[in-house]
Amino acid sequence: MGGGPFTAFSSSTQVAQAAESLSSTAVRWKPGESPSVGDGTEPCGLQSLKSTARFSVTVHWAPFTLDMLRNRVPREPYEPVGDGLYLQRSAEVYPVLRLAMACKVRGAPPEQAAALPLEVQVRLERLTASEARLQEDVVLHVARQMVRYIPCRNRPRIPDTVTVR
């Protein structure tokens, strides 16, 4: 997943393999099918080098279309955080941060980018309130890696930080 203040404690899938799996799912997707296709992949678990914070990273196709995200359909709405980027902070047992974006895959139907957004999900454990920024760093870093490896033909711009509008 790259360098930085984290070490991988599990690496069940290489980033390139995750990207290939997601790409082939998008190519097989047909307009009108449920946007939730498959469980996705877990490219890694990360451990902060400076604390006890642990992150489980999952990458998958979002269960909601971009229109649904824009219109705040999910029970826990996603907030716009950039051009075509939507962020959800979920208060589950462990805090979960989800970043969804249009990612047009070569060979997929034209509707795929809007109907089947790419989503990076980071679940955290053992994170103190003062370390919450690390979760955002992880979700942004993983998103940058995935859009590069897939590659997303529409080239989503992943910001350095996320600010809910």
KEMI-169209 format. One record per residue: y, z negated, x negated of N, C-alpha, C, O, CB in turn. Coordinates in steps of 0.05 Angstrom, whole numbers, padded with zeros to 5 digits, always signed. Each point is the difference from the previous one (the first is absolute). Glycine has a CB too. Layout:
<recs>
YZXYZXYZXYZXYZX ...
</recs>
This chain:
<recs>
-00024+00000-00016+00024+00000+00016+00025+00000-00017+00022+00002+00011-00047-00026+00025 +00023+00022-00062+00023+00000-00017+00005-00027-00012-00014-00020+00006+00033+00056+00021 +00001-00038-00044+00007-00024-00014+00017-00019+00018+00004+00006+00023-00006+00019-00066 +00012-00046+00031+00017-00018+00014-00010-00028-00001-00018-00007-00016+00031+00044+00046 -00001-00055-00013-00006-00028-00001-00026-00008+00015-00002-00023+00009+00051+00015-00013 -00068+00027+00007-00024-00006+00015-00025+00009-00017+00002+00017-00017+00023-00011+00060 -00047-00019-00037-00025+00009-00011-00020+00005+00023+00001-00014+00020+00007-00013-00063 -00025+00047+00040-00019+00006+00022-00023-00020-00002-00012-00003-00021+00025+00052+00021 -00019-00062+00023-00024-00018+00000-00023+00014+00013-00023-00010-00002+00053-00030+00003 -00025+00062+00013-00022+00016+00011+00011+00029+00001+00023+00005+00006-00043-00044+00021 +00002+00057-00032+00008+00028+00001-00024+00015+00011-00015+00013-00015+00047-00017-00024 -00035+00003+00065-00023+00013+00013+00003+00030+00001-00021+00014+00002+00014-00056+00025 +00031+00052-00027+00004+00029+00002+00023+00008-00018+00021-00013-00001-00038+00013+00048 +00014+00021-00063+00021+00010-00017+00021+00013+00018-00006+00010+00022-00025-00002-00060 +00056-00008+00030+00022+00011+00015-00005+00029+00006+00005+00009+00023+00027-00041-00043 -00042+00048+00001-00005+00028+00004-00022+00004+00021+00002+00018+00017+00011-00009-00064 -00033-00027+00048-00021+00002+00020+00011-00007+00027-00007+00013+00020-00028-00025-00054 +00052-00008+00036+00012-00008+00025+00017+00024+00011-00001+00006+00024+00002-00055-00038 +00014+00061-00004+00017+00023+00009-00017+00023+00009+00007+00012+00021+00028-00026-00054 -00057+00020+00020-00017+00022+00008-00013-00006+00027-00001+00017+00017-00008-00007-00065 +00000-00035+00053-00012-00007+00025+00020+00002+00023-00006+00011+00021-00025-00042-00045 +00056+00021+00020+00020+00002+00020+00008+00029+00006+00004+00008+00023+00013-00053-00037 -00015+00061-00007+00007+00028+00003-00021+00015+00016+00007+00016+00018+00017-00017-00061 -00050-00003+00037-00021+00014+00015+00000-00009+00029-00007+00017+00017-00020-00013-00059 +00033-00029+00048+00001-00009+00028+00022+00014+00014-00003+00008+00023-00015-00053-00036 +00042+00048+00000+00023+00013+00013-00006+00030+00005+00008+00010+00020+00022-00042-00043 -00044+00045+00004-00007+00028+00004-00019+00004+00023+00002+00020+00015+00005-00013-00064 -00025-00026+00053-00020+00002+00022+00012-00008+00027-00010+00007+00021-00026-00017-00054 +00059-00005+00033+00013-00009+00024+00009+00024+00017+00009+00020-00011+00006-00062-00012 -00018+00040+00049+00008+00020+00019+00022-00011+00019-00002-00023+00008-00044+00045-00010 +00066-00005+00008+00021-00010+00019-00013-00010+00026-00019+00012+00010+00052+00021-00030 -00022-00055+00030-00011-00012+00024-00020-00022-00005-00006-00016+00018+00014+00059+00004 -00019-00044-00046-00018-00022-00007+00015-00026-00004+00024+00000-00005-00055+00033-00017 +00017-00055+00025+00012-00026-00004+00012-00001-00028-00012+00008-00019-00021-00030+00051 +00058+00011-00033+00012-00002-00027-00015-00020-00018+00003+00002-00025+00041+00009+00046 -00059-00029-00010-00015-00019-00016-00027+00012-00008-00019+00000+00016+00042-00039+00007 -00024+00049-00047-00025+00013-00009-00010-00014-00025+00011+00003-00022+00004+00042+00041 -00037-00059-00016-00012-00013-00023+00013-00026-00008+00022-00006+00009-00035+00051-00024 -00001-00059-00002+00010-00026-00009+00018+00002-00024+00013-00020-00007-00055+00000+00025 +00043+00043-00031+00015+00003-00024-00015-00010-00024-00025+00000+00000+00066-00005+00027 -00027-00002-00047-00012-00008-00025+00015-00023-00013+00024-00003+00005-00040+00050-00011 +00003-00063-00010+00013-00022-00013-00001+00005-00030-00019-00007-00014+00005-00025+00051 +00036+00045-00048+00000+00007-00028-00001-00024-00019-00010+00002-00022+00034+00038+00035 -00013-00063-00004+00000-00022-00019+00008-00026+00013+00012-00001+00021-00003+00033-00058 -00015-00054+00023+00011-00026+00006+00016-00007-00025-00009+00006-00023-00029-00020+00054 +00061+00002-00027+00017-00007-00023+00005-00030-00002+00002-00013+00021+00020+00059-00017 -00019-00055-00028+00007-00028-00005+00025-00001-00016+00003+00015-00020-00052-00029+00021 +00069-00002+00008+00024-00002-00015-00006-00015-00027-00015-00019+00000+00043+00018+00043 -00016+00011-00065-00004-00013-00026+00016-00026-00002-00007-00017-00017-00001+00063-00003 +00028-00049+00037+00018-00023-00003-00005-00021+00021+00014-00021+00000+00019+00051-00020 -00052-00026+00038-00005-00019+00022-00028+00002+00010-00016+00015-00012+00065-00014+00025 -00055-00015+00009-00027+00002+00012-00001+00021+00022-00020+00003+00013+00013-00051-00024 +00029+00063+00015+00001+00020+00021-00021+00021-00003-00004+00011-00022+00053-00019+00027 -00063+00014+00017-00021+00022+00000+00007+00019+00023+00008-00009+00021-00044-00022-00041 +00031+00056+00015+00006+00021+00020-00024+00017+00004-00013+00008-00019+00061-00008+00006 -00055+00006+00038-00021+00019+00007+00015+00025+00010+00015-00001+00019-00050-00035-00008 +00030+00058-00024+00014+00025+00006-00019+00019+00015-00023+00004-00009+00052-00009-00032 -00020+00016+00064-00015+00019+00015+00018+00024+00005+00024-00003+00006-00053-00033+00016 +00018+00060-00024+00015+00024+00007-00016+00015+00021-00024+00005-00003+00045-00002-00044 -00008+00005+00068-00013+00014+00022+00020+00017+00016+00024-00001-00005-00058-00036+00008 +00024+00052+00016+00018+00014+00018+00007-00019+00022-00017-00014+00011-00004+00059-00021 +00047-00047+00016+00010-00020+00019-00011+00004+00028-00006+00023+00008+00048-00026-00035 -00045-00018+00042-00011+00002+00028+00022+00009+00020-00006+00003+00024-00027-00038-00035 +00058+00040+00001+00022+00008+00018+00013+00026-00012+00001+00003-00024+00007-00052+00038 +00001+00066+00004+00015+00024-00008+00028-00008-00009+00009-00023+00005-00036+00052+00027 +00041-00011-00045+00028-00006-00008+00017-00005+00025+00018-00017-00001-00024+00045-00041 +00001-00013+00063+00016-00004+00025-00005-00028+00010+00019-00013+00009-00022+00061+00002 -00021-00058-00012-00006-00027+00010+00014-00021-00018+00010-00020+00010-00055+00036+00008 +00045-00011-00044+00014-00018-00018+00030+00000+00005+00013-00022+00001-00048+00029-00035 +00047+00016+00038+00028+00003+00005+00008-00014+00026+00021-00013+00002-00021+00057-00026 -00018-00042+00044+00005-00012+00026-00009-00028+00003+00000-00012+00022-00003+00057-00003 -00006-00057-00041-00008-00028-00001-00022-00007+00020+00001-00021+00013+00046+00010-00028 -00067+00028+00017-00022-00003+00018-00019-00023-00008-00008-00016+00018+00011+00064-00008 -00009-00051-00036-00019-00022-00006+00010-00027+00009+00024-00005+00002-00039+00031-00041 -00004-00044+00045+00007-00027+00008+00017-00014-00021+00020-00013+00007-00063+00010+00018 +00037+00006-00050+00017-00009-00022+00013+00025-00011-00012+00014-00017-00017-00055+00006 +00054+00047+00019+00013+00026-00007+00003+00004-00030+00003-00019-00015+00020+00017+00059 -00023+00027-00051+00007+00008-00027+00030+00006+00000+00011+00010+00019-00058+00010-00028 +00060-00028-00013+00029+00004-00002+00006+00023-00019-00014+00003-00021+00022-00052+00030 +00012+00066-00004+00007+00022-00018+00011-00012-00026+00017-00018+00001-00008+00049+00038 -00018-00021-00062+00010-00010-00026+00008+00023-00018+00005-00005-00024-00035-00035+00029 +00030+00063+00005+00008+00024-00016-00006+00025+00016-00008-00002+00023-00001-00023-00066 +00013+00047+00031-00004+00026+00013-00030+00004+00006-00015+00007-00018+00056+00012-00005 -00048-00024+00048-00028+00004+00008-00019-00023-00009-00024+00004+00001+00033+00044-00002 +00002-00070-00008-00016-00023-00009+00003-00023+00020+00022-00006+00010-00017+00020-00058 -00028-00027+00054+00000-00021+00020-00015-00024-00012-00022+00003-00011+00025+00030+00050 +00008-00057-00035-00012-00024-00012-00006-00020+00022+00016-00004+00019+00009+00011-00062 -00049-00019+00041-00007-00021+00019-00008-00025-00015-00016+00001-00019+00000+00033+00053 +00028-00056-00027-00008-00026-00011-00015-00014+00022+00010-00006+00021+00030+00003-00052 -00066-00002+00026-00017-00011+00020-00007-00029-00007-00006-00006-00023-00013+00051+00034 +00021-00062+00009-00006-00029-00004-00029-00006+00008-00004-00013+00021+00053+00001-00014 -00068+00022-00022-00028-00005+00006-00008-00025-00016+00017-00014-00009-00027+00063+00017 -00016-00054-00011-00009-00024-00015+00013+00000-00028+00010-00020-00009-00054+00020+00035 +00043+00023-00039+00014+00004-00025+00021+00021+00006-00005+00019+00014-00035-00031-00043 +00064+00009+00018+00021+00020+00005-00008+00028-00009-00011+00003-00021+00045-00040+00017 -00028+00056+00021-00007+00028-00005+00026+00016+00001+00016-00003+00018-00063-00002+00001 +00050+00023-00039+00022+00018+00000-00011+00028+00001-00017+00008-00016+00046-00040-00011 -00019+00049+00045-00009+00027+00004+00023+00019-00004+00022-00004+00012-00059-00011+00019 +00033+00036-00046+00021+00021-00004-00013+00026+00009-00020+00009-00012+00043-00034-00027 -00011+00038+00060-00011+00025+00010+00020+00022-00005+00025-00004+00001-00051-00020+00035 +00016+00048-00041+00018+00023-00006-00015+00026+00006-00024+00002+00000+00048-00028-00035 -00008+00047+00041-00012+00027+00003-00009+00009-00027+00014-00003-00020+00016+00014+00059 -00055+00000-00040-00011+00010-00025-00015+00026+00008-00023-00002+00009+00019-00045-00031 +00016+00070+00018-00013+00025+00007-00020+00007-00022+00007+00003-00023+00034+00013+00048 -00066-00012-00016-00022+00006-00019-00005+00030+00001-00002+00012+00021-00019-00057-00014 +00019+00057-00030-00006+00029-00002-00026+00006+00014-00021-00013-00004+00045+00016-00040 -00023+00018+00062-00024+00008+00014-00004-00014+00027-00017+00008+00016-00003+00002-00059 +00036-00030+00049-00002-00014+00026+00017+00015+00020+00019+00014-00007-00026-00059-00016 +00001+00041+00049+00017+00013+00021+00029-00008-00003+00006-00022-00010-00046+00022+00041 +00059+00017-00023+00029-00006-00003+00008-00027+00013+00018-00013-00010-00010+00062+00009 -00021-00056+00023+00007-00025+00015-00009-00025-00015+00009-00022+00007-00013+00048+00035 -00013-00023-00062-00012-00023-00013+00021-00020-00011-00004-00024+00003-00035+00053-00015 +00060-00020-00001+00019-00019-00013+00012-00019+00020+00004-00024-00006+00006+00059-00027 -00003-00025+00057+00013-00018+00021-00021-00016+00016+00005-00022+00008+00033+00054-00006 -00061-00019+00002-00020-00013+00017-00018-00019-00015-00013-00018+00011+00014+00058+00018 -00002-00037-00055-00018-00015-00017+00015-00010-00025-00005+00010-00022-00035+00017+00039 +00057-00047-00014+00015-00010-00023-00018-00016-00019-00019-00013+00008+00060+00011+00021 -00034+00004-00054-00014-00016-00021+00011-00029+00001+00024-00004+00004-00030+00046-00033 -00013-00061+00027+00008-00028+00001-00012-00015-00024-00024+00002-00005+00028+00000+00055 +00013-00017-00063-00008-00018-00022+00003-00028+00012+00021-00008+00009-00007+00040-00047 -00036-00047+00036+00000-00028+00010-00006-00019-00022-00019+00004-00016+00004+00012+00061 +00031-00037-00047-00004-00020-00021-00002-00027+00013+00020-00010+00012+00005+00037-00046 -00048-00039+00033-00005-00027+00010+00002-00019-00023-00011+00005-00022-00019+00011+00060 +00043-00038-00035+00003-00019-00022-00012-00027+00006-00003-00008+00023+00044+00032-00036 -00049-00037-00009-00011-00027+00002+00014-00016-00022+00008+00010-00021-00053+00006+00039 +00048-00041-00013+00011-00019-00019+00027+00008-00011+00005-00002-00024-00051-00009+00012 +00064+00019+00029+00027+00008-00009+00020-00020+00011-00001-00007+00023-00012+00056-00024 +00030-00059-00017+00021-00018+00009+00023+00016+00011+00003+00023-00006-00018-00058-00028 +00032+00021+00048+00023+00014+00012+00018+00013-00021+00011+00021+00004-00012-00054+00034 +00003+00020-00061+00017+00011-00022-00012+00025-00012+00014+00014-00015+00003-00061+00006 -00043+00052+00014-00013+00023-00012-00004+00023+00020-00012+00020-00007-00011-00051-00024 +00034+00029+00055-00004+00020+00020+00008+00028-00008-00011+00019+00009+00018-00055+00024 +00013+00038-00051+00009+00026-00010-00023+00015-00014+00000+00025+00000+00046-00044-00005 -00065+00005-00006-00023+00014-00013-00015+00017+00019-00010+00022-00008+00007-00060-00024 +00000+00030+00057-00015+00016+00020+00014+00027+00004-00013+00020+00002-00004-00063+00020 +00043+00042-00020+00015+00025+00002-00003+00018-00024-00004+00024+00002+00037-00047+00027 -00033+00011-00053-00004+00016-00025-00027+00014+00001-00002+00023-00008+00031-00055-00017 -00049+00017+00034-00027+00012+00000-00002+00023+00020-00011+00021-00007-00008-00066-00006 +00029+00041+00038-00002+00021+00020+00015+00025-00009-00009+00022+00004+00005-00057+00032 +00027+00032-00049+00015+00023-00009-00013+00014-00023-00001+00024-00001+00043-00047+00016 -00053+00007-00034-00014+00012-00023-00025+00016+00009-00004+00023-00009+00020-00061-00020 -00032+00027+00047-00024+00013+00009+00008+00026+00016-00013+00020-00003-00012-00065+00005 +00046+00043+00014+00009+00023+00015+00008+00023-00019-00007+00023+00005+00022-00053+00033 +00000+00023-00059+00008+00021-00019-00025+00013-00013+00000+00024-00003+00042-00050-00006 -00062+00010+00002-00024+00011-00012-00015+00018+00019-00009+00022-00008+00006-00063-00021 +00001+00033+00054-00015+00015+00019+00013+00027+00007-00013+00020+00001-00004-00062+00018 +00044+00042-00015+00013+00025+00006-00001+00019-00024+00001+00025+00004+00029-00048+00029 -00032+00013-00056-00003+00016-00024-00028+00012-00003-00003+00023-00007+00038-00051-00015 -00055+00011+00027-00028+00009-00003-00010+00018+00023-00018+00016-00005+00010-00058-00021 +00019+00038+00050-00011+00016+00023+00004+00030-00005-00020+00014+00007+00029-00053+00024 +00011+00052-00040+00028-00007+00002+00011+00007+00027-00010+00019+00013+00015-00012-00062 +00015-00021+00058+00012+00005+00026+00020+00024-00004+00018-00002-00016-00022-00047+00031 -00001+00070+00000+00016+00025-00004+00029-00005+00009+00018+00014-00010-00059+00013+00018 +00047-00045+00010+00027-00006+00008+00015-00019-00019+00023-00005+00004-00038+00013+00043 +00001-00018-00067+00011-00017-00021+00017-00023+00011+00024-00001-00004-00023+00041-00025 -00014-00059+00042+00016-00023+00010+00012-00015-00023-00012-00004-00021-00019-00001+00061 +00056-00004-00036+00013-00015-00021-00004-00030+00006+00010-00011+00020+00025+00048-00027 -00049-00050-00011-00005-00028+00002+00022-00015-00015+00003+00004-00024-00054+00003+00028 +00066-00023+00010+00023-00014-00013-00009-00021-00020-00023-00008-00001+00050+00017+00042 -00008-00019-00057-00005-00022-00019-00003-00026+00014-00015-00018-00009+00040+00043-00026 -00011-00028+00058-00003-00025+00016+00001+00009+00029+00008+00022+00007+00015-00051-00042 -00032+00011+00052+00001+00006+00029+00020-00018+00014+00000-00024-00004-00049+00039+00003 +00065-00003+00017+00020-00015+00016-00002+00010+00028+00004+00023+00006+00027-00029-00046 -00038-00012+00058-00002+00007+00028+00028+00005+00010+00018-00015-00003-00060-00013+00010 +00045+00052+00007+00026+00008+00010+00007-00016+00025+00021+00004+00012-00027+00042-00030 
</recs>
